[in-house]
Structures are given as C-alpha cells and as structure tokens.
Amino acid sequence: MFPSFTPLLVWAVLLVVAAGVFAAADAAIGTASRARVDELVRQGRAGSAQLAKVVADRPRHVNLLLLLRLASELSATVLVTVAALEAADSQAWAVAVAVLIMVVVSYVLVGVGPRTLGRQHPYGIGLSVAAPVHLMARVLNPLTRLLIIIGNMITPGRGFREGPFSSELELREMVDLANQSGVVAAGEREMIHSVFELGDTVAREVMVPRTEIIWIEQTKSVRQGLALCLRSGFSRVPVIGESVDDIVGLVTLKDLARVVVERGNLHESGPRVAELMRPASFVPDSKRLDELLQEMQLSRSHMAIAIDEYGGTAGLVTIEDVIEEIVGEITDESDREERRPVEHVDETTVRVSSRLPVEDLGTVFDVALDDYDSEVETVGGLLALRLGRVPLPGAEAEVEGLRLRAEGGKDHRGRIRINALQVRRSDGGPVSTTTAADSERSETAAGGAQSRGAEQEGTSTRG
C-alpha cells in the first residue's frame, strides 16, 4: 500500500520534468541562429518553419517559457512541501527538508542540466519543441504581456517593452565579456549596445523641438529660401503655411540651387518656395527609432515631422539623428563647434546642456533621479518642474541634494532661452571626474542630438 502522499510526489516529479523541458527549450531558442534556421527551412527540415516563427519573435517565446518554467518549479515545490508535512511529525523540519530538496533539484535538474543540453543541441531541441511552444505562445501571450506590464508598473524607472528576460540581455553580456577580453573594441561595444536601444528610444528623445526648427513660409521667394539654406547650413528646410503647426512640405537646397542656375539671378518677385517644395513625412513623436529608421529607408526620406498627441508639431527628426544614436555625433565642415553635454567648471561644479537626460545627470553626481523620469526627460525640464514655472537665466532650484542654476540668453529669434545649467552639490562636495567623463561618453555614443539641440538653430540634414 502506497503512502497517501505518493500521488503528490508523482505530480511533483512530472512538474520538475516539465520545468526541465521548458528550460532546455529556452536555452535552445536563445542560442539558435536565425541564419542557420533559415538554412534549415530551405532544406525542408521538419519543424523548421515553426522554429523560424519562434526565432523571429524570440522575446515573446522566451518570456512564455520562463513563465511556464517558474510555474512548474513553484508548483512542484508546493507539492513536495505538502507531502513532507504529511510524512513528518515536525512541520519546521518538513518545510526545511522540502525546500532544501527542491533547491538542489531546481538548480541541477532544471537550471544546469537542461540549459546545458539546450545550448549544446539548439537546433535538434528547437525543431522538436518549436510547434508546441509557438502554439502555447499564441494562447498564453495575453497573460505574459499582462504580467510584463504589471511588472514594469511596479518597477522604478522605465521598464522593458518585451520584458527583461529575452536573449538580448544575454547577448549584451556576451558583448561586454568580449570587450573585457579584447575581442571587441570599446567603440564597437557602445555601437552594439546603441543598436539594441533603438527599439526602446522614441522620436521625441532625439528630435529637435519645434522651438528650434528653422522653417520658411511658402510665400517666400526662391532667392529668400536659398539665402536661408546658405545662412543656416541646412540642406532641407520645412515649409509652413499659417504657422509651424501647419507644415505643408519641405524644400531642399538642391532644388533651390537648380532653379537659380537654370533661370539666372532671381528677384524677389520670382518663383515661390511653394512651387518647389516636396511632400513632408509625418510620424508620431512616440514612434520607436528602429521603426522610424526602417520607414525612412523604405520611403527614401531623410526628414520626418514629429507630431504630438494633440496633432501639433512637436519637433523634427532626421535620418542623421537616428544614425547618431548608433555611431555617435556626426559632424561635417558646415557644423558649428558645439558645447559638450557635460563640462567641468571647477571641482564642485559642472555645466550641462539643458537637454541632457535626467538619468545622465544622476550618473554624473551618483544621485538617484529615477522618480522624475516619468514627468520630465531633460535637465531643463527638471528645473522647470521644480520651479513650477518657465525658468529664466539665473533661476535656481534644489533637487535631491543638487543645486541647479539656469544659464542662457537670446536665441536667433530674439527670445530668451535656457541652453545650459550649472549644477553642484548643495553641500559643496566634489564632482567625480570619472562619472562625469563616463556620462559624457555615454551621451555622445547614444546620440549627440540630445545635447546638440541647445546649440544649433534648427535641424535637418546638412548639405
């Protein structure tokens, strides 16, 4: 006669086996190369078509497998604990023994063994499990998405759109290890990390805001348009109707110069800019940069107007801005010499661009500013939030032990603008040179457009 707790142990063993299968599938899918999977599809291997679908949407399937593995392990632990309580007289000893057994079993039979097999035989295991995994993902995807949303809501800072469990993080770690061993150079490491971050960066983070856009009215002459392009150094300029919220197209330096060459020296009464303008592309300011780059490539456009949630012009983003998110600041002979995003004034004070991200300021001073990320994105916005009004040059405020002081003057249109801030610790403590330098390198590698906007007059690809 079997003890009454035997069925519980049988179910626990089955759940441990299931958890091991999920762990092996997770490792196999995370290791499988998309190029190799495509080759298997061309060879007509059984299960290759399903495996290709799984690998094409790797984060979603990895999240599902992690959820199923955790559910199986926790359920097995509960069953073993209940069985131990039935078999033993002491509840404390029963719980302790059950936990100890499941820790060893989970680590060896779920954590080490299956994952090792999955990495050793990614395609054999992947072909075997691809079909059921893809089916389960279609059924359970709403649940995993909901859990990721809940997790991101209760986690400080900005969460990961696809959850933090995808193989992308493992690849990031591999890149870091390759950099430490000298296989990958530091610059290459920064570029690879920047490519991953494109999917988590939206247009509003790199765009030049509407207040700094150089534009021309559609009623202006070709001669005036050409003069504006030459004076500003931009090869593409938005054309507006009644206001900057009414962008009707864009005009290029190439088109303006062609008309001047063909028709000779033009007078003010000559052709209008509206006759030469091209259609403008419009995108929401919340559009992710990886999607925006792909859209620009397909439409062969170098510039897009970012629209806010109310339908007004939020700013302007160019293909150069997106590429700079990967390779860092791009300058040419027509660019002005620009202020660096972080400059040391003395041992206790730094001068930062008003458009420096809040998280980068926290890095410079080793201060947690995550609570403000959901309200503002830039240091200038942080000062305005703290003051409760639009800051003027000389305005000061204290935030998390930091003293912020606004600097600025008149812009090219004669308006008072804040373009930099002096920041120091309220207690007069020194600034770490290392952290400031690291933040400056991070800002440059992640896209100089963030800090560039405070210095340049407008936007667009330069000629």
Secondary structure, 3 states (H helix, E strand, C coil): CCCCCHHHHHHHHHHHHHHHHHHHHHHHHHHCCHHHHHHHHHHCCCCHHHHHHHHHCHHHHHHHHHHHHHHHHHHHHHHHHHHHHHHCCCHHHHHHHHHHHHHHHHHHHHHHHHHHHHHHCHHHHHHHHHHHHHHHHHHHHHHHHHHHHHHHHHCCCCCCCCCCCCHHHHHHHHHHHHHHCCCCCHHHHHHHHHHHHHHHCEHHHCCEEHHHCCCEECCCEHHHHHHHHHHHCECEEEEECCCCCCEEEEEEHHHHHHHHHHHCCCCCCCCEHHHCCECCCEEECCCEHHHHHHHHHHHCCCEEEEECCCCCEEEEEEHHHHHHHHHCCCCCCCCCCCCCCEEECCCCEEEEECCCEHHHHHHHHCCCCHHHCCCCCEHHHHHHHHHCCCCCCCCEEEECCEEEEEEEEECCCCCEEEEEEEEEECCCCCCCHHHHHHHHHHHHHCCCHHHHCCCCCCCCCEC
